[in-house]
Amino acid sequence: MELKTARLTLLIDPNKKAAFERLCAQLDLTASQVVRRMIRDFLAQHGVSYVPSGEDEDTADAAPLPRAPKRKPATTPAPAPKNRRSSRT
């Protein structure tokens, strides 16, 4: 069984947290369940495999997670150069 002993602490907007917790309650899920699912999905999406703690690495059936297709990095146009006037007199 996977150990759930590591803690992840993050700061978010209080109103966003309240809305998240209300939605979790409506779906009969805990916030922890949803966050753990999001982390598992994020790891799988990026092709990251891991052996759950509590399982022996040598005997675990840790098949690699399917690799997600590579995405092109987001490109943003370079900022236009600023006109700097020389203050020489």
C-alpha positions as CSV (number, residue, x, y, z in Angstrom):
1,M,0.0,0.0,0.0
2,E,1.2,3.5,-0.9
3,L,2.4,5.5,2.1
4,K,0.9,8.9,2.6
5,T,3.3,10.5,5.0
6,A,4.8,13.4,3.0
7,R,3.3,16.8,3.3
8,L,2.9,19.4,0.6
9,T,2.2,22.9,1.8
10,L,1.2,25.7,-0.6
11,L,-0.4,29.1,-0.3
12,I,-3.4,30.0,-2.4
13,D,-6.1,32.6,-2.4
14,P,-8.6,32.0,0.4
15,N,-11.6,32.4,-1.9
16,K,-10.1,29.9,-4.4
17,K,-9.5,27.4,-1.5
18,A,-13.1,27.8,-0.3
19,A,-14.5,27.3,-3.8
20,F,-12.2,24.2,-4.3
21,E,-13.3,22.7,-0.9
22,R,-17.0,23.3,-1.7
23,L,-16.6,21.6,-5.1
24,C,-14.8,18.7,-3.5
25,A,-17.6,18.3,-1.0
26,Q,-20.2,18.4,-3.7
27,L,-18.4,15.6,-5.5
28,D,-18.0,13.6,-2.2
29,L,-14.2,13.8,-2.5
30,T,-11.6,15.2,-0.1
31,A,-9.3,18.0,-1.2
32,S,-6.4,15.5,-0.6
33,Q,-7.9,12.9,-3.0
34,V,-8.3,15.5,-5.7
35,V,-4.8,16.9,-5.3
36,R,-3.3,13.4,-5.3
37,R,-5.2,12.5,-8.5
38,M,-4.0,15.8,-10.1
39,I,-0.4,14.9,-9.2
40,R,-0.7,11.4,-10.6
41,D,-2.2,12.7,-13.8
42,F,0.4,15.4,-14.2
43,L,3.2,12.8,-13.7
44,A,1.6,10.5,-16.3
45,Q,1.1,13.3,-18.7
46,H,4.8,14.1,-18.6
47,G,5.9,10.4,-18.7
48,V,7.4,10.4,-15.2
49,S,7.3,7.0,-13.5
50,Y,7.9,6.3,-9.8
51,V,7.6,3.4,-7.4
52,P,5.1,4.3,-4.6
53,S,6.7,4.4,-1.2
54,G,5.9,1.3,0.8
55,E,6.7,-0.9,-2.1
56,D,10.1,-2.5,-2.7
57,E,11.7,-1.1,-5.9
58,D,13.1,-4.5,-6.8
59,T,9.8,-6.3,-6.5
60,A,7.3,-3.6,-7.5
61,D,5.5,-3.9,-10.7
62,A,6.2,-0.3,-11.6
63,A,5.6,-0.2,-15.3
64,P,6.7,3.1,-16.7
65,L,3.8,5.4,-17.2
66,P,2.8,6.2,-20.8
67,R,4.8,9.1,-22.2
68,A,2.8,12.1,-23.1
69,P,3.5,13.6,-26.5
70,K,6.1,16.3,-26.4
71,R,4.7,19.8,-26.5
72,K,6.4,22.7,-28.1
73,P,7.4,25.3,-25.5
74,A,5.2,28.3,-25.4
75,T,6.8,31.1,-27.2
76,T,6.2,34.7,-26.5
77,P,7.4,37.5,-28.7
78,A,10.5,39.3,-27.4
79,P,9.7,42.7,-25.9
80,A,10.4,45.6,-28.2
81,P,13.6,47.4,-27.4
82,K,13.0,50.5,-25.4
83,N,14.1,53.8,-26.9
84,R,16.7,55.2,-24.5
85,R,17.8,58.7,-25.1
86,S,21.3,59.6,-24.2
87,S,21.5,62.3,-21.6
88,R,24.9,63.5,-22.8
89,T,25.1,67.2,-23.3
